[in-house]
Amino acid sequence: MTRPLIASIVYNHDCICSDVPERYPDTDIRYLAELGVSGDKISHLFNLKGGEVEKFIGSLRAHHTASQVKVLRKNEDSADVITVTNEGASTHHALNESGCAFISTPVYDSGTETVRVFASSFESLKQFIDSLKNSYNVKLASKKYLQDNESICTEGLLKSGYLEVASAANKLTKRQSEALRLAGSMDYYDMPKKSSIRDIANRMGISEAAASELLRKAEKKLLPSIARMVELSN
């Protein structure tokens, strides 16, 4: 009996979203939508945010996989852009062939991309991952099989609150995510705490006030969705 599942995968490869962000650690790129395929080209919509947006756009245009970059809107620290790249440099074909689908926007950090994938079976997920291995460094980070009483479509995920929490997590900035990951790995939320704000700040190379502010903002974005997920599960 095959069972649908939700998986989290982490990968990197030679594309504008994995390569360019490494050069501009203070600027984030967030995937918004696939806009379509024309011949061997595929278009995507991205949002850029940070202190080096202009340079980031220049590097996108100079990247060997990009045939065109259109700027839709830009100000000092934010921009919406459309990139046109070779279809082979994206996950589009692998998703179509395997029948899998992204259910979260990819999160880019330190040259890697993390994304949640819906698969109708483990075999289809394996097909998707295997089809990327020629050009991607990819690994399966986690997987969760849907229970018999959960819907295969996203309705079940919406009812569980899973997508709401995933969406909130995708709104964290890179530094907020880093602070939260450190807090978790350093048992900051244990009772009693096994680390302090000072420990987290030292690891990040910032002041205690800055570390505290990063955690406060991350928690503010996540906690309402987590509370909603708990409410739905009871």
Secondary structure, DSSP 8 states (H G I E B T S, - for coil): ----EEEEEEEEESSHHHHGGGG-TTEEEEEEEEEEEETTEEEEEEEEEETTHHHHHHHHHHSTTEEEEEEEEE-SSEEEEEEEEEGGGSSHHHHHHHT-EE-S--EEETTEEEEEEEESSHHHHHHHHHHHTTTEEEEEEEEEE--TTS-SSHHHHHHHTHHHHHHHHHTS-HHHHHHHHHHHHTTTTSSS-SS-HHHHHHHHTS-HHHHHHHHHHHHHHHHHHHHHHHHHH-
